[in-house]
């Protein structure tokens, strides 16, 4: 161990010598095993923090360094355990982040001005960091993949909580819905098709695709980026969009086509194996009062059929609902904070206020008549709501809250597994942190290990 420490110290001294001529921003902030973390790495991650729309907060740099330290330990173990992240996974994450950064910055030009470099340059710069992050995440998953909890573990976890510290469970409901989207006729959609055709003609006549997408596309996710969607595979887009994208060559512009979202035309920028990089312009047809009236008539008819017991609510949702996220689940809404476990118990304070207003007057087992709702995307739809269950606010107990307690017990066990792994690796690995960061609260355990090593 002593010989290994001497070798590492030699390595560190050579690093400081090599970087001595660089600006102070690039001094070594920390060394972990055979890896270094530069001040510029921390500043780079802090820039990403700001690009996500967060307010300036220099103390975040302590959290950044903690994250980088843990990443280095995990990625070094990943090499030993042959944990691999594929190139397409890295590309997808880079593209996803860039779309979010562009949207938060208010457009590609503003982002490039903030960065002081082109998007292409920045993507090339962050790709190694993204690969390391994904590798670290996969290594951590491997560390915890065999962690499981038994009913006895849950009971032990519950009994370990002091009775006066038991968590309060908010009032919760289980709600099902049947959604009726207004459907436009071909004639009602014609004006939007013509608008898309006119924009395509302008592109074909030489106007800049990206500029027109920024000005006229109604896709809020890609319009600020000039319609750029990044790379995607055959499973990420609407089937009509996928079919059009994968039959074109790089540089080609599609004809106008329709998906469930509206009328598009696209241009393929690059093909890479089973992935396509494309940009598009979307024109969304405006909903008419006539289409809303037709949706209301259909909703009323389905409501009457359910009320007369000719079909149950779950079957009606599967057969008639236009909401793909709930129709195959008997119409049941999922808790947005616990989708992974597919929990249908939703705290009332987390409900859509429109839904909460209706549910508040309902009895368990009852169904509300069709009503007009506005979605998060500002679309008008009719919904029939069904209240399956209602649980009043209470102190946590095993009988009512076993699934929640199981999740909490599992998270506690996972955290302990990860914490034990890091504690062992920190003791076995040479770590040196610049004095500038040794006062960070988040790094106290790392600094203690450094002191013990000395």
C-alpha positions in Angstrom: 0.0 0.0 0.0 2.9 2.4 0.9 4.6 1.7 -2.5 1.3 2.4 -4.3 0.9 5.7 -2.4 4.5 6.8 -3.4 3.7 6.1 -7.0 0.5 8.1 -6.9 2.3 11.0 -5.2 4.8 11.0 -8.1 1.9 11.0 -10.5 0.3 13.9 -8.7 3.6 15.9 -8.8 3.9 15.3 -12.5 0.4 16.4 -13.0 0.9 19.7 -11.1 4.2 20.3 -13.0 2.5 19.7 -16.4 -0.3 22.0 -15.5 1.8 24.6 -13.9 1.9 26.8 -17.0 -1.9 26.7 -17.4 -4.3 29.3 -16.0 -5.3 29.0 -12.4 -8.7 27.7 -13.5 -7.1 24.4 -14.5 -5.3 23.6 -11.2 -5.9 20.1 -9.9 -8.9 20.2 -7.5 -8.6 16.5 -6.5 -7.0 13.2 -7.3 -8.8 9.9 -7.0 -6.7 6.8 -7.6 -5.2 7.3 -11.1 -7.7 10.1 -12.1 -7.6 13.8 -11.6 -10.3 16.4 -11.3 -9.5 19.9 -12.5 -11.0 23.1 -11.4 -12.2 23.6 -15.0 -14.1 20.3 -14.7 -16.0 21.8 -11.7 -16.6 25.1 -13.5 -17.8 23.1 -16.6 -20.4 21.3 -14.5 -21.4 24.5 -12.7 -22.1 26.0 -16.2 -24.4 23.0 -16.9 -26.1 23.7 -13.6 -26.8 27.3 -14.8 -27.9 26.1 -18.2 -30.6 24.1 -16.5 -32.2 27.4 -15.4 -30.9 27.4 -11.9 -29.8 30.6 -10.0 -26.1 31.3 -9.4 -25.0 29.6 -6.2 -21.2 29.0 -5.8 -21.7 26.5 -2.9 -23.1 24.1 -5.6 -19.4 23.6 -6.6 -18.9 21.5 -3.4 -21.7 19.2 -4.6 -20.2 19.1 -8.0 -16.9 18.0 -6.7 -18.5 15.3 -4.5 -20.3 14.0 -7.6 -17.1 13.9 -9.6 -15.3 12.1 -6.8 -17.9 9.4 -6.6 -18.0 9.2 -10.4 -14.2 8.6 -10.5 -14.5 5.8 -7.9 -17.3 4.2 -9.8 -15.8 4.4 -13.3 -12.5 3.0 -12.0 -14.4 0.0 -10.7 -16.4 -0.2 -13.9 -13.2 -0.8 -15.8 -12.3 -3.7 -13.5 -15.9 -5.1 -13.8 -16.1 -4.6 -17.6 -19.1 -2.3 -17.3 -19.7 -0.8 -20.8 -21.9 2.1 -22.1 -22.6 2.1 -25.8 -21.9 5.0 -28.1 -25.5 5.4 -29.1 -26.5 5.7 -25.4 -24.0 8.5 -25.0 -25.2 10.3 -28.1 -28.8 10.1 -27.0 -28.0 11.6 -23.6 -25.9 14.3 -25.2 -28.7 15.2 -27.6 -31.3 15.1 -24.9 -29.3 17.5 -22.8 -28.6 19.9 -25.6 -32.3 20.2 -26.5 -33.0 21.1 -22.9 -30.1 23.6 -22.7 -31.2 25.2 -26.0 -34.8 25.5 -24.7 -33.7 27.0 -21.3 -31.3 29.4 -23.0 -34.1 30.6 -25.3 -32.5 29.4 -28.6 -29.4 28.0 -30.1 -27.8 31.4 -30.8 -28.2 32.5 -27.2 -26.8 29.2 -25.9 -23.7 29.5 -28.2 -23.3 33.1 -27.0 -23.3 31.9 -23.4 -20.9 29.1 -24.1 -18.6 31.1 -26.4 -18.5 28.2 -28.8 -20.7 26.3 -31.3 -23.1 23.6 -30.3 -21.1 21.0 -32.2 -17.9 22.0 -30.3 -19.7 21.9 -27.0 -21.3 18.5 -27.7 -17.8 17.1 -28.5 -16.5 18.5 -25.2 -19.2 17.1 -23.0 -19.4 13.6 -24.6 -16.5 12.1 -22.5 -18.1 13.6 -19.3 -21.5 12.1 -20.3 -19.9 8.7 -21.0 -18.3 8.8 -17.5 -21.6 9.8 -15.9 -23.5 7.0 -17.6 -20.8 4.5 -16.7 -20.9 5.5 -13.1 -24.7 5.2 -13.0 -24.5 1.7 -14.5 -21.8 0.7 -12.0 -23.9 1.9 -9.1 -26.9 -0.1 -10.5 -24.6 -3.2 -10.6 -23.6 -2.6 -6.9 -27.3 -2.6 -5.9 -28.8 -5.0 -8.4 -29.1 -7.8 -5.8 -30.6 -5.7 -3.1 -34.1 -6.8 -2.1 -36.4 -6.5 0.9 -38.5 -9.1 2.5 -41.8 -8.5 4.4 -39.8 -9.0 7.6 -37.3 -6.3 6.4 -40.3 -3.9 6.0 -41.6 -4.7 9.4 -38.2 -4.2 11.0 -37.8 -0.9 9.2 -41.3 0.2 10.4 -40.5 -0.9 14.0 -37.2 1.1 13.9 -39.0 4.4 13.4 -39.8 6.1 16.7 -43.6 6.2 17.2 -43.5 10.0 17.5 -41.6 10.2 14.2 -43.8 8.2 12.0 -44.4 10.0 8.7 -47.8 11.5 8.0 -49.5 10.2 4.9 -51.5 12.8 3.0 -55.1 12.2 1.9 -54.9 10.0 -1.3 -57.2 8.9 -4.0 -57.3 6.4 -6.8 -58.8 7.8 -10.0 -59.6 6.4 -13.4 -60.4 8.5 -16.5 -61.7 8.1 -20.0 -60.5 10.9 -22.3 -62.2 12.1 -25.4 -60.0 14.2 -27.7 -61.8 16.4 -30.2 -61.3 14.9 -33.7 -61.0 17.3 -36.7 -62.4 16.4 -40.1 -60.2 16.5 -43.2 -61.8 19.8 -44.2 -61.1 21.3 -40.8 -57.5 20.3 -41.0 -56.9 21.6 -44.5 -55.8 25.1 -43.6 -53.0 23.7 -41.4 -51.8 21.3 -44.1 -51.7 24.3 -46.6 -49.6 26.3 -44.1 -47.1 23.4 -43.8 -47.0 23.0 -47.6 -46.3 26.8 -47.9 -43.4 26.6 -45.5 -42.0 23.6 -47.2 -42.1 25.5 -50.5 -40.1 28.3 -48.9 -37.5 25.9 -47.8 -37.3 24.3 -51.2 -36.9 27.8 -52.7 -33.8 28.5 -50.6 -35.0 29.9 -47.3 -33.2 28.6 -44.1 -34.9 25.6 -42.6 -33.8 26.4 -39.1 -34.9 30.0 -39.2 -38.4 29.0 -40.4 -38.6 26.3 -37.8 -37.8 28.8 -35.0 -40.4 31.3 -36.3 -43.2 29.0 -37.3 -42.9 25.4 -35.9 -45.4 24.7 -33.1 -43.2 22.0 -31.5 -42.1 23.7 -28.3 -39.3 21.2 -27.7 -37.5 21.6 -31.0 -38.5 25.0 -32.4 -36.0 27.0 -30.3 -33.3 24.8 -31.7 -34.3 25.4 -35.3 -36.4 22.2 -35.3 -33.5 20.0 -34.4 -34.6 16.7 -32.8 -31.1 15.3 -32.4 -30.6 11.5 -33.0 -33.4 9.1 -32.5 -34.1 5.4 -33.3 -37.1 3.6 -34.7 -38.9 3.5 -31.3 -38.7 7.1 -30.2 -41.1 8.8 -32.7 -44.6 8.4 -34.0 -44.8 5.6 -36.6 -45.5 8.0 -39.5 -42.5 10.2 -38.5 -40.2 7.2 -38.1 -41.3 5.8 -41.5 -40.6 9.1 -43.3 -37.3 9.7 -41.4 -35.7 6.3 -42.2 -36.5 6.3 -45.9 -34.7 9.6 -46.7 -31.1 10.2 -47.3 -29.0 12.9 -45.5 -30.0 16.3 -46.8 -33.3 15.3 -48.3 -36.6 17.0 -47.3 -39.8 15.0 -46.9 -43.2 15.8 -48.2 -45.8 17.1 -45.8 -47.2 14.2 -43.7 -49.6 13.8 -40.8 -49.2 12.3 -37.3 -51.3 12.4 -34.2 -49.5 15.7 -33.4 -50.3 17.6 -36.6 -48.7 18.2 -40.0 -44.9 17.9 -40.4 -42.2 18.0 -42.9 -38.6 17.1 -42.0 -35.1 17.1 -43.2 -32.6 14.3 -42.5 -29.3 15.8 -41.3 -27.3 12.6 -40.8 -27.8 8.8 -40.7 -25.8 6.7 -38.2 -26.6 3.0 -38.3 -30.1 2.6 -36.9 -30.3 6.2 -35.8 -31.3 9.3 -37.7 -30.5 12.9 -36.9 -33.3 15.2 -38.3 -35.1 18.5 -37.9 -38.7 19.2 -38.6 -41.4 21.9 -38.7 -44.8 21.1 -37.1 -48.1 22.8 -37.7 -50.8 21.9 -35.2 -54.4 22.2 -36.5 -56.6 24.4 -34.4 -59.5 22.7 -32.6 -62.9 23.9 -33.7 -66.1 24.3 -31.7 -67.7 21.7 -33.9 -65.0 19.1 -33.1 -65.5 19.8 -29.3 -69.2 19.3 -29.7 -68.7 16.0 -31.4 -66.3 14.9 -28.5 -69.0 15.9 -26.0 -71.7 13.9 -27.7 -69.4 10.8 -27.8 -68.5 11.3 -24.1 -72.2 11.6 -23.1 -73.1 8.4 -25.0 -70.3 6.4 -23.4 -71.2 7.8 -19.9 -74.8 6.5 -20.4 -73.6 3.1 -21.5 -71.5 2.7 -18.4 -74.3 4.0 -16.1 -76.7 1.4 -17.5 -74.1 -1.4 -16.7 -73.8 -2.4 -20.3 -70.0 -2.1 -19.9 -67.7 -1.5 -16.9 -65.5 1.6 -16.6 -62.2 -0.3 -17.1 -63.4 -1.9 -20.4 -64.8 1.4 -21.6 -61.5 3.1 -21.0 -59.6 0.4 -22.9 -62.1 0.6 -25.8 -62.8 4.3 -26.1 -60.2 6.5 -24.2 -57.9 8.6 -26.3 -55.2 8.8 -23.6 -52.6 6.1 -24.4 -51.0 6.5 -21.0 -54.1 5.3 -19.1 -56.4 3.4 -21.5 -54.4 0.2 -21.2 -54.4 0.5 -17.4 -58.2 0.5 -17.0 -58.0 4.3 -17.2 -56.2 4.5 -13.8 -54.0 7.5 -13.3 -50.5 6.8 -11.9 -48.7 8.8 -9.2 -46.3 11.0 -11.1 -43.8 10.7 -8.3 -44.0 6.9 -8.2 -44.5 5.9 -11.8 -41.7 3.3 -11.5 -43.7 1.3 -9.1 -46.9 2.1 -11.0 -48.6 3.4 -7.9 -52.2 4.4 -8.4 -52.4 6.2 -5.0 -52.1 9.9 -5.6 -51.9 12.6 -2.9 -54.8 15.0 -3.4 -52.3 18.0 -3.3 -50.6 16.5 -6.3 -53.7 16.2 -8.4 -54.5 18.5 -11.4 -56.5 21.2 -9.7 -59.3 20.7 -12.3 -59.5 17.0 -11.4 -59.2 17.7 -7.7 -62.2 20.1 -7.9 -64.4 17.4 -9.4 -63.1 14.5 -7.2 -63.7 16.5 -4.0 -67.5 16.2 -4.5 -67.5 12.5 -5.5 -68.2 9.5 -3.4 -66.0 6.3 -3.6 -67.3 4.1 -6.4 -69.0 7.0 -8.2 -68.5 8.4 -11.7 -68.7 12.1 -12.7 -70.5 13.2 -15.9 -68.3 14.3 -18.8 -66.6 17.6 -18.3 -64.3 19.8 -20.3 -60.7 20.0 -19.2 -57.6 21.8 -20.3 -54.4 19.7 -20.5 -50.9 20.7 -19.6 -50.3 21.3 -23.3 -53.3 23.7 -23.3 -55.5 21.3 -25.3 -59.2 20.9 -24.7 -60.5 17.4 -23.9 -63.6 15.9 -22.3 -63.1 13.4 -19.5 -65.2 11.0 -17.5 -63.7 10.5 -14.0 -64.2 7.5 -11.7 -63.2 7.6 -8.0 -62.0 4.1 -7.0 -60.8 4.8 -3.5 -60.1 7.6 -1.0 -57.8 7.4 2.0 -57.9 10.1 4.6 -54.7 11.6 6.0 -53.1 9.5 8.7 -49.9 8.4 10.4 -48.1 5.6 8.5 -49.0 2.0 9.5 -48.2 -1.4 8.1 -51.8 -2.3 7.2 -52.5 0.7 5.0 -49.1 1.8 3.8 -47.1 -1.4 3.3 -46.1 -0.5 -0.4 -44.8 2.9 0.7 -43.0 1.4 3.6 -41.5 -1.2 1.4 -40.2 1.4 -1.0 -38.7 3.4 1.9 -37.1 0.2 3.4 -35.7 -0.7 0.0 -34.3 2.8 -0.5 -32.7 2.7 2.9 -31.1 -0.7 2.2 -29.9 0.5 -1.2 -28.4 3.7 0.3 -26.6 1.7 3.0 -25.2 -0.7 0.3 -23.9 2.2 -1.7 -22.6 4.0 1.4 -20.7 0.8 2.6 -19.2 0.3 -0.9 -18.0 3.9 -1.1 -16.6 3.8 2.5 -14.6 0.7 1.6 -13.3 2.1 -1.7 -12.4 5.4 -0.1 -10.2 3.6 2.4 -8.5 1.6 -0.4 -8.0 4.4 -2.8 -5.5 7.3 -2.8 -7.5 10.5 -2.5 -6.2 14.1 -2.4 -8.4 17.2 -2.3 -7.2 20.7 -2.7 -7.5 22.7 0.6 -9.9 25.1 -1.1 -12.5 22.4 -1.0 -11.7 20.6 2.2 -14.0 22.9 4.2 -17.1 21.7 2.1 -19.6 20.0 4.4 -20.4 17.5 1.6 -16.7 16.4 1.5 -16.0 15.9 5.3 -16.0 12.1 5.0 -13.6 12.3 2.1 -11.3 14.6 4.0 -11.4 12.4 7.1 -10.2 9.5 5.0 -7.4 11.6 3.7 -6.4 12.5 7.2 -6.5 8.8 8.3 -4.4 7.8 5.3 -1.7 10.3 6.3 
